[in-house]
Amino acid sequence: MFGTVESVKAVAELFAPADGKIVAVNSALEDAPELVNSSPYEAGWLVRMAGVSQADLDALMNKEAYLKVLEGLT
């Protein structure tokens, strides 16, 4: 776990999809948390990590694969 996201009704834990060291945190989200939804690939990033293994990266889904998973949920 590397943090939490809070809403009016709940608090959710954030888990990193890979092992590594957090080297930067997007402090802009403190004043504009909506960036996570409106600009997830640009201004809405949460953390930057270093030391992530290539094997961990290879195990992640790309955008297209994730969209296919979401299509299966409807």
PQR file with spaces between the fields and no chain letter, atoms N, CA, C, O and H, PARSE charges and radii, in Angstrom:
ATOM       1  N    MET     1       0.840   -1.172    0.000 -0.4000 1.5000
ATOM       2  CA   MET     1       0.000    0.000    0.000 -0.0000 2.0000
ATOM       3  C    MET     1       0.890    1.242    0.000  0.5500 1.7000
ATOM       4  O    MET     1       1.884    1.312    0.723 -0.5500 1.4000
ATOM       5  N    PHE     2       0.508    2.235   -0.838 -0.4000 1.5000
ATOM       6  CA   PHE     2       1.306    3.460   -0.865 -0.0000 2.0000
ATOM       7  C    PHE     2       0.486    4.708   -0.555  0.5500 1.7000
ATOM       8  O    PHE     2       1.016    5.819   -0.580 -0.5500 1.4000
ATOM       9  H    PHE     2      -0.299    2.178   -1.426  0.4000 1.0000
ATOM      10  N    GLY     3      -0.792    4.533   -0.266 -0.4000 1.5000
ATOM      11  CA   GLY     3      -1.614    5.688    0.063 -0.0000 2.0000
ATOM      12  C    GLY     3      -3.070    5.308    0.138  0.5500 1.7000
ATOM      13  O    GLY     3      -3.434    4.133    0.085 -0.5500 1.4000
ATOM      14  H    GLY     3      -1.222    3.630   -0.246  0.4000 1.0000
ATOM      15  N    THR     4      -3.902    6.335    0.262 -0.4000 1.5000
ATOM      16  CA   THR     4      -5.338    6.139    0.302 -0.0000 2.0000
ATOM      17  C    THR     4      -6.029    7.191   -0.554  0.5500 1.7000
ATOM      18  O    THR     4      -5.482    8.260   -0.823 -0.5500 1.4000
ATOM      19  H    THR     4      -3.607    7.290    0.306  0.4000 1.0000
ATOM      20  N    VAL     5      -7.244    6.860   -0.974 -0.4000 1.5000
ATOM      21  CA   VAL     5      -8.116    7.799   -1.674 -0.0000 2.0000
ATOM      22  C    VAL     5      -9.375    7.909   -0.836  0.5500 1.7000
ATOM      23  O    VAL     5      -9.971    6.897   -0.466 -0.5500 1.4000
ATOM      24  H    VAL     5      -7.689    5.992   -0.756  0.4000 1.0000
ATOM      25  N    GLU     6      -9.779    9.124   -0.536 -0.4000 1.5000
ATOM      26  CA   GLU     6     -10.946    9.347    0.302 -0.0000 2.0000
ATOM      27  C    GLU     6     -12.076    9.958   -0.513  0.5500 1.7000
ATOM      28  O    GLU     6     -11.858   10.820   -1.364 -0.5500 1.4000
ATOM      29  H    GLU     6      -9.295    9.946   -0.837  0.4000 1.0000
ATOM      30  N    SER     7     -13.287    9.492   -0.234 -0.4000 1.5000
ATOM      31  CA   SER     7     -14.492   10.099   -0.791 -0.0000 2.0000
ATOM      32  C    SER     7     -15.407   10.435    0.369  0.5500 1.7000
ATOM      33  O    SER     7     -15.046   10.235    1.529 -0.5500 1.4000
ATOM      34  H    SER     7     -13.465    8.792    0.457  0.4000 1.0000
ATOM      35  N    VAL     8     -16.577   10.938    0.066 -0.4000 1.5000
ATOM      36  CA   VAL     8     -17.526   11.277    1.121 -0.0000 2.0000
ATOM      37  C    VAL     8     -17.922   10.035    1.921  0.5500 1.7000
ATOM      38  O    VAL     8     -18.131   10.113    3.131 -0.5500 1.4000
ATOM      39  H    VAL     8     -16.871   11.100   -0.876  0.4000 1.0000
ATOM      40  N    LYS     9     -18.025    8.889    1.239 -0.4000 1.5000
ATOM      41  CA   LYS     9     -18.541    7.677    1.879 -0.0000 2.0000
ATOM      42  C    LYS     9     -17.500    6.638    2.267  0.5500 1.7000
ATOM      43  O    LYS     9     -17.794    5.750    3.068 -0.5500 1.4000
ATOM      44  H    LYS     9     -17.856    8.827    0.255  0.4000 1.0000
ATOM      45  N    ALA    10     -16.293    6.724    1.723 -0.4000 1.5000
ATOM      46  CA   ALA    10     -15.350    5.626    1.961 -0.0000 2.0000
ATOM      47  C    ALA    10     -13.896    6.076    1.818  0.5500 1.7000
ATOM      48  O    ALA    10     -13.594    7.145    1.287 -0.5500 1.4000
ATOM      49  H    ALA    10     -16.054    7.445    1.072  0.4000 1.0000
ATOM      50  N    VAL    11     -13.023    5.219    2.311 -0.4000 1.5000
ATOM      51  CA   VAL    11     -11.578    5.370    2.127 -0.0000 2.0000
ATOM      52  C    VAL    11     -11.082    4.082    1.485  0.5500 1.7000
ATOM      53  O    VAL    11     -11.364    2.991    1.982 -0.5500 1.4000
ATOM      54  H    VAL    11     -13.268    4.351    2.742  0.4000 1.0000
ATOM      55  N    ALA    12     -10.343    4.201    0.381 -0.4000 1.5000
ATOM      56  CA   ALA    12      -9.806    3.031   -0.307 -0.0000 2.0000
ATOM      57  C    ALA    12      -8.283    3.083   -0.287  0.5500 1.7000
ATOM      58  O    ALA    12      -7.679    4.144   -0.446 -0.5500 1.4000
ATOM      59  H    ALA    12     -10.115    5.087   -0.022  0.4000 1.0000
ATOM      60  N    GLU    13      -7.682    1.923   -0.090 -0.4000 1.5000
ATOM      61  CA   GLU    13      -6.224    1.833   -0.104 -0.0000 2.0000
ATOM      62  C    GLU    13      -5.716    1.760   -1.539  0.5500 1.7000
ATOM      63  O    GLU    13      -6.376    1.195   -2.410 -0.5500 1.4000
ATOM      64  H    GLU    13      -8.173    1.062    0.039  0.4000 1.0000
ATOM      65  N    LEU    14      -4.536    2.338   -1.779 -0.4000 1.5000
ATOM      66  CA   LEU    14      -3.884    2.287   -3.088 -0.0000 2.0000
ATOM      67  C    LEU    14      -2.716    1.314   -3.018  0.5500 1.7000
ATOM      68  O    LEU    14      -1.862    1.416   -2.138 -0.5500 1.4000
ATOM      69  H    LEU    14      -3.999    2.798   -1.071  0.4000 1.0000
ATOM      70  N    PHE    15      -2.687    0.372   -3.950 -0.4000 1.5000
ATOM      71  CA   PHE    15      -1.624   -0.613   -4.003 -0.0000 2.0000
ATOM      72  C    PHE    15      -0.840   -0.437   -5.296  0.5500 1.7000
ATOM      73  O    PHE    15      -1.438   -0.258   -6.357 -0.5500 1.4000
ATOM      74  H    PHE    15      -3.381    0.289   -4.665  0.4000 1.0000
ATOM      75  N    ALA    16       0.476   -0.486   -5.226 -0.4000 1.5000
ATOM      76  CA   ALA    16       1.321   -0.385   -6.411 -0.0000 2.0000
ATOM      77  C    ALA    16       1.253   -1.700   -7.179  0.5500 1.7000
ATOM      78  O    ALA    16       1.253   -2.771   -6.572 -0.5500 1.4000
ATOM      79  H    ALA    16       0.961   -0.631   -4.364  0.4000 1.0000
ATOM      80  N    PRO    17       1.195   -1.630   -8.505 -0.5600 1.5000
ATOM      81  CA   PRO    17       1.126   -2.846   -9.313  0.2800 2.0000
ATOM      82  C    PRO    17       2.472   -3.537   -9.498  0.5500 1.7000
ATOM      83  O    PRO    17       2.552   -4.585  -10.139 -0.5500 1.4000
ATOM      84  N    ALA    18       3.527   -2.952   -8.938 -0.4000 1.5000
ATOM      85  CA   ALA    18       4.874   -3.515   -9.082 -0.0000 2.0000
ATOM      86  C    ALA    18       5.724   -3.070   -7.897  0.5500 1.7000
ATOM      87  O    ALA    18       5.421   -2.075   -7.239 -0.5500 1.4000
ATOM      88  H    ALA    18       3.462   -2.101   -8.418  0.4000 1.0000
ATOM      89  N    ASP    19       6.787   -3.817   -7.638 -0.4000 1.5000
ATOM      90  CA   ASP    19       7.726   -3.422   -6.598 -0.0000 2.0000
ATOM      91  C    ASP    19       8.677   -2.372   -7.150  0.5500 1.7000
ATOM      92  O    ASP    19       9.067   -2.431   -8.315 -0.5500 1.4000
ATOM      93  H    ASP    19       7.034   -4.625   -8.173  0.4000 1.0000
ATOM      94  N    GLY    20       9.040   -1.431   -6.330 -0.4000 1.5000
ATOM      95  CA   GLY    20       9.977   -0.390   -6.720 -0.0000 2.0000
ATOM      96  C    GLY    20       9.993    0.684   -5.649  0.5500 1.7000
ATOM      97  O    GLY    20       9.361    0.543   -4.602 -0.5500 1.4000
ATOM      98  H    GLY    20       8.723   -1.383   -5.383  0.4000 1.0000
ATOM      99  N    LYS    21      10.715    1.748   -5.916 -0.4000 1.5000
ATOM     100  CA   LYS    21      10.850    2.847   -4.973 -0.0000 2.0000
ATOM     101  C    LYS    21      10.096    4.058   -5.513  0.5500 1.7000
ATOM     102  O    LYS    21      10.279    4.442   -6.668 -0.5500 1.4000
ATOM     103  H    LYS    21      11.228    1.863   -6.766  0.4000 1.0000
ATOM     104  N    ILE    22       9.252    4.656   -4.683 -0.4000 1.5000
ATOM     105  CA   ILE    22       8.559    5.880   -5.082 -0.0000 2.0000
ATOM     106  C    ILE    22       9.557    7.020   -5.027  0.5500 1.7000
ATOM     107  O    ILE    22      10.169    7.279   -3.991 -0.5500 1.4000
ATOM     108  H    ILE    22       9.103    4.344   -3.745  0.4000 1.0000
ATOM     109  N    VAL    23       9.716    7.706   -6.171 -0.4000 1.5000
ATOM     110  CA   VAL    23      10.697    8.793   -6.256 -0.0000 2.0000
ATOM     111  C    VAL    23      10.037   10.163   -6.431  0.5500 1.7000
ATOM     112  O    VAL    23      10.707   11.189   -6.314 -0.5500 1.4000
ATOM     113  H    VAL    23       9.219    7.495   -7.013  0.4000 1.0000
ATOM     114  N    ALA    24       8.730   10.188   -6.708 -0.4000 1.5000
ATOM     115  CA   ALA    24       8.014   11.459   -6.829 -0.0000 2.0000
ATOM     116  C    ALA    24       6.537   11.231   -6.545  0.5500 1.7000
ATOM     117  O    ALA    24       5.980   10.180   -6.865 -0.5500 1.4000
ATOM     118  H    ALA    24       8.186    9.354   -6.802  0.4000 1.0000
ATOM     119  N    VAL    25       5.921   12.224   -5.944 -0.4000 1.5000
ATOM     120  CA   VAL    25       4.490   12.208   -5.646 -0.0000 2.0000
ATOM     121  C    VAL    25       3.885   13.448   -6.298  0.5500 1.7000
ATOM     122  O    VAL    25       4.452   14.537   -6.200 -0.5500 1.4000
ATOM     123  H    VAL    25       6.373   13.077   -5.683  0.4000 1.0000
ATOM     124  N    ASN    26       2.757   13.297   -6.952 -0.4000 1.5000
ATOM     125  CA   ASN    26       2.101   14.402   -7.652 -0.0000 2.0000
ATOM     126  C    ASN    26       1.346   15.270   -6.654  0.5500 1.7000
ATOM     127  O    ASN    26       0.186   14.995   -6.348 -0.5500 1.4000
ATOM     128  H    ASN    26       2.297   12.413   -7.032  0.4000 1.0000
ATOM     129  N    SER    27       1.984   16.300   -6.150 -0.4000 1.5000
ATOM     130  CA   SER    27       1.367   17.174   -5.151 -0.0000 2.0000
ATOM     131  C    SER    27       0.250   18.031   -5.738  0.5500 1.7000
ATOM     132  O    SER    27      -0.549   18.588   -4.985 -0.5500 1.4000
ATOM     133  H    SER    27       2.927   16.524   -6.398  0.4000 1.0000
ATOM     134  N    ALA    28       0.176   18.150   -7.060 -0.4000 1.5000
ATOM     135  CA   ALA    28      -0.905   18.912   -7.699 -0.0000 2.0000
ATOM     136  C    ALA    28      -2.265   18.303   -7.386  0.5500 1.7000
ATOM     137  O    ALA    28      -3.277   19.003   -7.429 -0.5500 1.4000
ATOM     138  H    ALA    28       0.825   17.698   -7.672  0.4000 1.0000
ATOM     139  N    LEU    29      -2.306   17.017   -7.073 -0.4000 1.5000
ATOM     140  CA   LEU    29      -3.574   16.345   -6.788 -0.0000 2.0000
ATOM     141  C    LEU    29      -4.194   16.792   -5.471  0.5500 1.7000
ATOM     142  O    LEU    29      -5.392   16.608   -5.257 -0.5500 1.4000
ATOM     143  H    LEU    29      -1.485   16.448   -7.038  0.4000 1.0000
ATOM     144  N    GLU    30      -3.396   17.374   -4.592 -0.4000 1.5000
ATOM     145  CA   GLU    30      -3.943   17.862   -3.325 -0.0000 2.0000
ATOM     146  C    GLU    30      -4.969   18.967   -3.568  0.5500 1.7000
ATOM     147  O    GLU    30      -5.992   19.028   -2.886 -0.5500 1.4000
ATOM     148  H    GLU    30      -2.423   17.524   -4.765  0.4000 1.0000
ATOM     149  N    ASP    31      -4.697   19.835   -4.532 -0.4000 1.5000
ATOM     150  CA   ASP    31      -5.610   20.935   -4.841 -0.0000 2.0000
ATOM     151  C    ASP    31      -6.579   20.601   -5.971  0.5500 1.7000
ATOM     152  O    ASP    31      -7.616   21.250   -6.102 -0.5500 1.4000
ATOM     153  H    ASP    31      -3.865   19.786   -5.085  0.4000 1.0000
ATOM     154  N    ALA    32      -6.259   19.599   -6.789 -0.4000 1.5000
ATOM     155  CA   ALA    32      -7.099   19.251   -7.933 -0.0000 2.0000
ATOM     156  C    ALA    32      -7.183   17.730   -8.101  0.5500 1.7000
ATOM     157  O    ALA    32      -6.661   17.198   -9.081 -0.5500 1.4000
ATOM     158  H    ALA    32      -5.416   19.071   -6.683  0.4000 1.0000
ATOM     159  N    PRO    33      -7.827   17.022   -7.169 -0.5600 1.5000
ATOM     160  CA   PRO    33      -7.893   15.566   -7.246  0.2800 2.0000
ATOM     161  C    PRO    33      -8.627   15.056   -8.481  0.5500 1.7000
ATOM     162  O    PRO    33      -8.446   13.904   -8.875 -0.5500 1.4000
ATOM     163  N    GLU    34      -9.446   15.895   -9.093 -0.4000 1.5000
ATOM     164  CA   GLU    34     -10.182   15.498  -10.291 -0.0000 2.0000
ATOM     165  C    GLU    34      -9.266   15.198  -11.468  0.5500 1.7000
ATOM     166  O    GLU    34      -9.710   14.596  -12.446 -0.5500 1.4000
ATOM     167  H    GLU    34      -9.594   16.831   -8.773  0.4000 1.0000
ATOM     168  N    LEU    35      -8.001   15.600  -11.402 -0.4000 1.5000
ATOM     169  CA   LEU    35      -7.043   15.306  -12.473 -0.0000 2.0000
ATOM     170  C    LEU    35      -6.849   13.805  -12.672  0.5500 1.7000
ATOM     171  O    LEU    35      -6.527   13.363  -13.775 -0.5500 1.4000
ATOM     172  H    LEU    35      -7.641   16.088  -10.608  0.4000 1.0000
ATOM     173  N    VAL    36      -7.041   13.027  -11.623 -0.4000 1.5000
ATOM     174  CA   VAL    36      -6.916   11.567  -11.744 -0.0000 2.0000
ATOM     175  C    VAL    36      -7.888   11.049  -12.793  0.5500 1.7000
ATOM     176  O    VAL    36      -7.548   10.148  -13.561 -0.5500 1.4000
ATOM     177  H    VAL    36      -7.302   13.386  -10.727  0.4000 1.0000
ATOM     178  N    ASN    37      -9.091   11.605  -12.834 -0.4000 1.5000
ATOM     179  CA   ASN    37     -10.099   11.178  -13.803 -0.0000 2.0000
ATOM     180  C    ASN    37     -10.001   11.931  -15.121  0.5500 1.7000
ATOM     181  O    ASN    37     -10.156   11.330  -16.184 -0.5500 1.4000
ATOM     182  H    ASN    37      -9.367   12.336  -12.211  0.4000 1.0000
ATOM     183  N    SER    38      -9.749   13.225  -15.075 -0.4000 1.5000
ATOM     184  CA   SER    38      -9.778   14.023  -16.295 -0.0000 2.0000
ATOM     185  C    SER    38      -8.499   13.921  -17.117  0.5500 1.7000
ATOM     186  O    SER    38      -8.529   14.150  -18.326 -0.5500 1.4000
ATOM     187  H    SER    38      -9.623   13.713  -14.211  0.4000 1.0000
ATOM     188  N    SER    39      -7.381   13.583  -16.489 -0.4000 1.5000
ATOM     189  CA   SER    39      -6.107   13.527  -17.206 -0.0000 2.0000
ATOM     190  C    SER    39      -5.203   12.425  -16.640  0.5500 1.7000
ATOM     191  O    SER    39      -4.089   12.714  -16.203 -0.5500 1.4000
ATOM     192  H    SER    39      -7.356   13.397  -15.507  0.4000 1.0000
ATOM     193  N    PRO    40      -5.665   11.162  -16.641 -0.5600 1.5000
ATOM     194  CA   PRO    40      -4.900   10.093  -15.987  0.2800 2.0000
ATOM     195  C    PRO    40      -3.553    9.791  -16.635  0.5500 1.7000
ATOM     196  O    PRO    40      -2.655    9.284  -15.963 -0.5500 1.4000
ATOM     197  N    TYR    41      -3.391   10.086  -17.914 -0.4000 1.5000
ATOM     198  CA   TYR    41      -2.136    9.774  -18.608 -0.0000 2.0000
ATOM     199  C    TYR    41      -1.180   10.955  -18.643  0.5500 1.7000
ATOM     200  O    TYR    41      -0.041   10.819  -19.089 -0.5500 1.4000
ATOM     201  H    TYR    41      -4.121   10.498  -18.460  0.4000 1.0000
ATOM     202  N    GLU    42      -1.627   12.097  -18.182 -0.4000 1.5000
ATOM     203  CA   GLU    42      -0.774   13.288  -18.213 -0.0000 2.0000
ATOM     204  C    GLU    42      -0.685   13.927  -16.828  0.5500 1.7000
ATOM     205  O    GLU    42       0.196   13.568  -16.047 -0.5500 1.4000
ATOM     206  H    GLU    42      -2.553   12.207  -17.820  0.4000 1.0000
ATOM     207  N    ALA    43      -1.570   14.856  -16.511 -0.4000 1.5000
ATOM     208  CA   ALA    43      -1.469   15.619  -15.265 -0.0000 2.0000
ATOM     209  C    ALA    43      -1.946   14.854  -14.031  0.5500 1.7000
ATOM     210  O    ALA    43      -1.635   15.252  -12.908 -0.5500 1.4000
ATOM     211  H    ALA    43      -2.286   15.147  -17.146  0.4000 1.0000
ATOM     212  N    GLY    44      -2.695   13.761  -14.218 -0.4000 1.5000
ATOM     213  CA   GLY    44      -3.285   13.071  -13.084 -0.0000 2.0000
ATOM     214  C    GLY    44      -2.505   11.891  -12.537  0.5500 1.7000
ATOM     215  O    GLY    44      -3.069   11.071  -11.813 -0.5500 1.4000
ATOM     216  H    GLY    44      -2.947   13.438  -15.130  0.4000 1.0000
ATOM     217  N    TRP    45      -1.238   11.782  -12.857 -0.4000 1.5000
ATOM     218  CA   TRP    45      -0.443   10.663  -12.338 -0.0000 2.0000
ATOM     219  C    TRP    45      -0.339   10.769  -10.820  0.5500 1.7000
ATOM     220  O    TRP    45      -0.389   11.866  -10.264 -0.5500 1.4000
ATOM     221  H    TRP    45      -0.780   12.448  -13.446  0.4000 1.0000
ATOM     222  N    LEU    46      -0.194    9.620  -10.149 -0.4000 1.5000
ATOM     223  CA   LEU    46      -0.124    9.600   -8.685 -0.0000 2.0000
ATOM     224  C    LEU    46       1.309    9.630   -8.173  0.5500 1.7000
ATOM     225  O    LEU    46       1.689   10.520   -7.412 -0.5500 1.4000
ATOM     226  H    LEU    46      -0.154    8.729  -10.601  0.4000 1.0000
ATOM     227  N    VAL    47       2.100    8.648   -8.597 -0.4000 1.5000
ATOM     228  CA   VAL    47       3.493    8.551   -8.154 -0.0000 2.0000
ATOM     229  C    VAL    47       4.378    8.140   -9.327  0.5500 1.7000
ATOM     230  O    VAL    47       3.909    7.539  -10.293 -0.5500 1.4000
ATOM     231  H    VAL    47       1.792    7.925   -9.215  0.4000 1.0000
ATOM     232  N    ARG    48       5.641    8.467   -9.230 -0.4000 1.5000
ATOM     233  CA   ARG    48       6.645    7.976  -10.171 -0.0000 2.0000
ATOM     234  C    ARG    48       7.533    7.005   -9.397  0.5500 1.7000
ATOM     235  O    ARG    48       7.916    7.256   -8.254 -0.5500 1.4000
ATOM     236  H    ARG    48       6.022    8.956   -8.445  0.4000 1.0000
ATOM     237  N    MET    49       7.851    5.880  -10.060 -0.4000 1.5000
ATOM     238  CA   MET    49       8.628    4.838   -9.390 -0.0000 2.0000
ATOM     239  C    MET    49       9.916    4.560  -10.146  0.5500 1.7000
ATOM     240  O    MET    49       9.994    4.739  -11.361 -0.5500 1.4000
ATOM     241  H    MET    49       7.540    5.676  -10.988  0.4000 1.0000
ATOM     242  N    ALA    50      10.909    4.126   -9.414 -0.4000 1.5000
ATOM     243  CA   ALA    50      12.189    3.701   -9.992 -0.0000 2.0000
ATOM     244  C    ALA    50      12.484    2.298   -9.481  0.5500 1.7000
ATOM     245  O    ALA    50      11.943    1.870   -8.461 -0.5500 1.4000
ATOM     246  H    ALA    50      10.846    3.980   -8.426  0.4000 1.0000
ATOM     247  N    GLY    51      13.335    1.597  -10.191 -0.4000 1.5000
ATOM     248  CA   GLY    51      13.755    0.272   -9.755 -0.0000 2.0000
ATOM     249  C    GLY    51      12.714   -0.806   -9.965  0.5500 1.7000
ATOM     250  O    GLY    51      12.768   -1.852   -9.318 -0.5500 1.4000
ATOM     251  H    GLY    51      13.775    1.945  -11.019  0.4000 1.0000
ATOM     252  N    VAL    52      11.762   -0.569  -10.861 -0.4000 1.5000
ATOM     253  CA   VAL    52      10.736   -1.575  -11.162 -0.0000 2.0000
ATOM     254  C    VAL    52      11.332   -2.578  -12.142  0.5500 1.7000
ATOM     255  O    VAL    52      11.943   -2.187  -13.137 -0.5500 1.4000
ATOM     256  H    VAL    52      11.718    0.280  -11.386  0.4000 1.0000
ATOM     257  N    SER    53      11.159   -3.863  -11.870 -0.4000 1.5000
ATOM     258  CA   SER    53      11.745   -4.885  -12.736 -0.0000 2.0000
ATOM     259  C    SER    53      10.985   -4.977  -14.055  0.5500 1.7000
ATOM     260  O    SER    53       9.787   -4.699  -14.117 -0.5500 1.4000
ATOM     261  H    SER    53      10.663   -4.181  -11.062  0.4000 1.0000
ATOM     262  N    GLN    54      11.690   -5.365  -15.091 -0.4000 1.5000
ATOM     263  CA   GLN    54      11.063   -5.551  -16.395 -0.0000 2.0000
ATOM     264  C    GLN    54       9.998   -6.645  -16.332  0.5500 1.7000
ATOM     265  O    GLN    54       8.983   -6.552  -17.023 -0.5500 1.4000
ATOM     266  H    GLN    54      12.663   -5.591  -15.040  0.4000 1.0000
ATOM     267  N    ALA    55      10.206   -7.662  -15.529 -0.4000 1.5000
ATOM     268  CA   ALA    55       9.216   -8.733  -15.380 -0.0000 2.0000
ATOM     269  C    ALA    55       7.912   -8.194  -14.814  0.5500 1.7000
ATOM     270  O    ALA    55       6.836   -8.583  -15.268 -0.5500 1.4000
ATOM     271  H    ALA    55      11.029   -7.737  -14.967  0.4000 1.0000
ATOM     272  N    ASP    56       7.991   -7.297  -13.825 -0.4000 1.5000
ATOM     273  CA   ASP    56       6.785   -6.684  -13.274 -0.0000 2.0000
ATOM     274  C    ASP    56       6.075   -5.848  -14.328  0.5500 1.7000
ATOM     275  O    ASP    56       4.849   -5.890  -14.435 -0.5500 1.4000
ATOM     276  H    ASP    56       8.865   -6.981  -13.457  0.4000 1.0000
ATOM     277  N    LEU    57       6.842   -5.089  -15.108 -0.4000 1.5000
ATOM     278  CA   LEU    57       6.245   -4.265  -16.158 -0.0000 2.0000
ATOM     279  C    LEU    57       5.589   -5.125  -17.232  0.5500 1.7000
ATOM     280  O    LEU    57       4.508   -4.792  -17.719 -0.5500 1.4000
ATOM     281  H    LEU    57       7.838   -5.055  -15.021  0.4000 1.0000
ATOM     282  N    ASP    58       6.227   -6.219  -17.602 -0.4000 1.5000
ATOM     283  CA   ASP    58       5.684   -7.107  -18.631 -0.0000 2.0000
ATOM     284  C    ASP    58       4.380   -7.766  -18.192  0.5500 1.7000
ATOM     285  O    ASP    58       3.560   -8.146  -19.029 -0.5500 1.4000
ATOM     286  H    ASP    58       7.105   -6.490  -17.207  0.4000 1.0000
ATOM     287  N    ALA    59       4.189   -7.899  -16.890 -0.4000 1.5000
ATOM     288  CA   ALA    59       2.988   -8.549  -16.364 -0.0000 2.0000
ATOM     289  C    ALA    59       1.776   -7.611  -16.327  0.5500 1.7000
ATOM     290  O    ALA    59       0.650   -8.065  -16.122 -0.5500 1.4000
ATOM     291  H    ALA    59       4.854   -7.590  -16.210  0.4000 1.0000
ATOM     292  N    LEU    60       1.997   -6.323  -16.522 -0.4000 1.5000
ATOM     293  CA   LEU    60       0.895   -5.360  -16.479 -0.0000 2.0000
ATOM     294  C    LEU    60       0.100   -5.366  -17.782  0.5500 1.7000
ATOM     295  O    LEU    60       0.641   -5.658  -18.848 -0.5500 1.4000
ATOM     296  H    LEU    60       2.912   -5.955  -16.688  0.4000 1.0000
ATOM     297  N    MET    61      -1.188   -5.039  -17.683 -0.4000 1.5000
ATOM     298  CA   MET    61      -2.028   -4.902  -18.875 -0.0000 2.0000
ATOM     299  C    MET    61      -1.779   -3.544  -19.524  0.5500 1.7000
ATOM     300  O    MET    61      -1.512   -2.559  -18.836 -0.5500 1.4000
ATOM     301  H    MET    61      -1.628   -4.802  -16.817  0.4000 1.0000
ATOM     302  N    ASN    62      -1.870   -3.500  -20.850 -0.4000 1.5000
ATOM     303  CA   ASN    62      -1.856   -2.212  -21.519 -0.0000 2.0000
ATOM     304  C    ASN    62      -3.284   -1.676  -21.559  0.5500 1.7000
ATOM     305  O    ASN    62      -4.217   -2.342  -21.110 -0.5500 1.4000
ATOM     306  H    ASN    62      -2.087   -4.300  -21.409  0.4000 1.0000
ATOM     307  N    LYS    63      -3.450   -0.481  -22.093 -0.4000 1.5000
ATOM     308  CA   LYS    63      -4.764    0.157  -22.113 -0.0000 2.0000
ATOM     309  C    LYS    63      -5.792   -0.698  -22.850  0.5500 1.7000
ATOM     310  O    LYS    63      -6.916   -0.861  -22.375 -0.5500 1.4000
ATOM     311  H    LYS    63      -2.693    0.060  -22.458  0.4000 1.0000
ATOM     312  N    GLU    64      -5.418   -1.240  -23.999 -0.4000 1.5000
ATOM     313  CA   GLU    64      -6.351   -2.029  -24.804 -0.0000 2.0000
ATOM     314  C    GLU    64      -6.819   -3.286  -24.058  0.5500 1.7000
ATOM     315  O    GLU    64      -8.003   -3.621  -24.088 -0.5500 1.4000
ATOM     316  H    GLU    64      -4.505   -1.107  -24.385  0.4000 1.0000
ATOM     317  N    ALA    65      -5.901   -3.972  -23.399 -0.4000 1.5000
ATOM     318  CA   ALA    65      -6.264   -5.177  -22.646 -0.0000 2.0000
ATOM     319  C    ALA    65      -7.191   -4.829  -21.486  0.5500 1.7000
ATOM     320  O    ALA    65      -8.134   -5.567  -21.200 -0.5500 1.4000
ATOM     321  H    ALA    65      -4.939   -3.700  -23.374  0.4000 1.0000
ATOM     322  N    TYR    66      -6.928   -3.720  -20.826 -0.4000 1.5000
ATOM     323  CA   TYR    66      -7.769   -3.306  -19.707 -0.0000 2.0000
ATOM     324  C    TYR    66      -9.174   -2.945  -20.183  0.5500 1.7000
ATOM     325  O    TYR    66     -10.156   -3.283  -19.522 -0.5500 1.4000
ATOM     326  H    TYR    66      -6.162   -3.121  -21.058  0.4000 1.0000
ATOM     327  N    LEU    67      -9.278   -2.266  -21.319 -0.4000 1.5000
ATOM     328  CA   LEU    67     -10.588   -1.925  -21.856 -0.0000 2.0000
ATOM     329  C    LEU    67     -11.386   -3.181  -22.191  0.5500 1.7000
ATOM     330  O    LEU    67     -12.605   -3.201  -22.021 -0.5500 1.4000
ATOM     331  H    LEU    67      -8.480   -1.992  -21.856  0.4000 1.0000
ATOM     332  N    LYS    68     -10.720   -4.217  -22.659 -0.4000 1.5000
ATOM     333  CA   LYS    68     -11.412   -5.489  -22.944 -0.0000 2.0000
ATOM     334  C    LYS    68     -11.945   -6.111  -21.657  0.5500 1.7000
ATOM     335  O    LYS    68     -13.045   -6.664  -21.644 -0.5500 1.4000
ATOM     336  H    LYS    68      -9.729   -4.200  -22.797  0.4000 1.0000
ATOM     337  N    VAL    69     -11.185   -6.025  -20.591 -0.4000 1.5000
ATOM     338  CA   VAL    69     -11.653   -6.528  -19.296 -0.0000 2.0000
ATOM     339  C    VAL    69     -12.900   -5.761  -18.863  0.5500 1.7000
ATOM     340  O    VAL    69     -13.875   -6.355  -18.405 -0.5500 1.4000
ATOM     341  H    VAL    69     -10.292   -5.576  -20.601  0.4000 1.0000
ATOM     342  N    LEU    70     -12.861   -4.446  -19.010 -0.4000 1.5000
ATOM     343  CA   LEU    70     -14.010   -3.637  -18.619 -0.0000 2.0000
ATOM     344  C    LEU    70     -15.240   -3.955  -19.465  0.5500 1.7000
ATOM     345  O    LEU    70     -16.359   -3.965  -18.950 -0.5500 1.4000
ATOM     346  H    LEU    70     -12.068   -3.963  -19.382  0.4000 1.0000
ATOM     347  N    GLU    71     -15.045   -4.212  -20.751 -0.4000 1.5000
ATOM     348  CA   GLU    71     -16.163   -4.580  -21.622 -0.0000 2.0000
ATOM     349  C    GLU    71     -16.836   -5.864  -21.126  0.5500 1.7000
ATOM     350  O    GLU    71     -18.054   -6.006  -21.235 -0.5500 1.4000
ATOM     351  H    GLU    71     -14.136   -4.204  -21.169  0.4000 1.0000
ATOM     352  N    GLY    72     -16.066   -6.776  -20.595 -0.4000 1.5000
ATOM     353  CA   GLY    72     -16.609   -8.027  -20.090 -0.0000 2.0000
ATOM     354  C    GLY    72     -17.427   -7.872  -18.830  0.5500 1.7000
ATOM     355  O    GLY    72     -18.157   -8.790  -18.456 -0.5500 1.4000
ATOM     356  H    GLY    72     -15.076   -6.661  -20.507  0.4000 1.0000
ATOM     357  N    LEU    73     -17.325   -6.733  -18.164 -0.4000 1.5000
ATOM     358  CA   LEU    73     -18.062   -6.494  -16.931 -0.0000 2.0000
ATOM     359  C    LEU    73     -19.472   -5.964  -17.172  0.5500 1.7000
ATOM     360  O    LEU    73     -20.301   -5.946  -16.262 -0.5500 1.4000
ATOM     361  H    LEU    73     -16.732   -5.987  -18.469  0.4000 1.0000
ATOM     362  N    THR    74     -19.735   -5.537  -18.390 -0.4000 1.5000
ATOM     363  CA   THR    74     -21.068   -4.966  -18.658 -0.0000 2.0000
ATOM     364  C    THR    74     -21.985   -5.980  -19.298  0.5500 1.7000
ATOM     365  O    THR    74     -23.140   -5.671  -19.590 -0.5500 1.4000
ATOM     366  H    THR    74     -19.062   -5.552  -19.129  0.4000 1.0000
